[in-house]
C-alpha cells in the first residue's frame, strides 16, 4: 500500500538524490580495493520497499556490485505503529547487514523513516554508518494539515490535534510521536515519547550515550525544499521549526535557546542540495565557533 504520503516520493526527491550518490558510494578503481559500501534504505509513512524500485535500479545500473537493501518492514498501515517499536524492528534488520560490512554502510531514509534512522543511530552503540541521508524528513517535527492527517483524524485540525497526540492513546500512533505543536510546548515536552527524547529536549538517562553514538556518523546529508507539500514547516527537514508565533527559526537560530539537542549536528559535515526549481541551494554551509567543535552546520538560505 503506497498510501497518501507515498504518492509524493518517486519524481522530485529521488531525482534530486541520484546525482549525489556517486559522492557517497566508495569507488573501487583497482581489484584489490574495497567495493562500494552497502546501502540500506528505510521507507516512510504508508510506504513500502516498492516505492524505491527506481532508486534500487539506478544504483544497480550505475554502481554494479553495490549491495542495496530496501528494508521491507512496517509497510502501509503498519507504519503507524509507535516509532520506538519500529526502531527495534529495523534495528534487528540492520545489525546483520552492518556486521558484514566492516568498512561501513550508507543509510538513505525517507520522510518518517528519517526519524527512525536518527533514533537508530542514537541507540546503537556499535553502528558503522558512514553517511546518513535524511530525505525530506520532519526532523524537528510536524505541524500542518495534510491529506494523511485529515484521513486519520477527520474531525481534528492542527490547532486541536495536540489533544489527541499528547495523550497516552495518541502516542500509540507514529505521527503523534513527532507531532510538534509550537503553541503547546510544555505539553509536547512532557508527553512526547519519541521526538523530545531524540532531540534531547527533555532530560533522560541515556542522553549522553545517545549523543556519543550519533557522532559516530561520518556525514549527515539533509535534503528538503519548499515544494515538499507534506512536511510542515518544510524547514523541519533542516532542523528548522516554528516559534510560538509560527515564525520559522532556522537551525542556528535555535542554538542559543536549545544548545543540547543541536550540538551533535554541529560536529558533523552537512551537505545541502538544491531542491527542484530553485537556482540556489536550500542551505549554506557555515563554520561554527570553536566552542561548538570543528564541524559544519547547515543553515537555510
Number of C-alpha atoms within 10 A of each C-alpha: 12 19 15 16 19 19 12 15 21 14 10 14 19 15 15 17 17 12 9 13 15 13 8 17 20 18 14 12 9 8 7 7 10 12 19 21 23 22 23 21 23 24 29 28 25 21 30 23 18 14 19 19 12 14 18 19 12 14 19 14 11 11 17 11 13 18 18 18 17 20 16 15 17 20 21 18 13 15 22 19 18 19 26 17 14 22 20 14 13 20 19 11 16 17 14 10 17 20 14 11 14 10 16 20 27 24 22 20 24 28 25 29 27 27 26 26 24 19 24 23 25 23 22 16 14 12 21 21 23 18 21 24 24 26 25 27 29 31 26 25 31 26 25 19 16 16 14 16 17 13 10 10 13 10 10 15 14 18 14 11 20 22 12 14 25 23 14 12 10 19 22 18 17 22 23 27 27 25 24 29 25 20 15 13 13 11 17 23 18 12 20 24 21 21 24 21 18 22 21 20 19 17 13 10 7 13 20 13 14 21 22 15 20 22 17 19 21 17 20 20 19 23 24 27 25 16 12 18 13 21 25 21 23 27 30 25 26 27 24 23 28 22 14 12 8 13 11 16 16 19 21 20 13 16 13 8 8 15 14 17 18 20 16 19 21 21 20 22 20 24 18 21 19 16 22 17 10 10 8 12 14 22 23 15 15 14 15 15 11 8 6 16 14 14 17 19 26 26 20 18 10
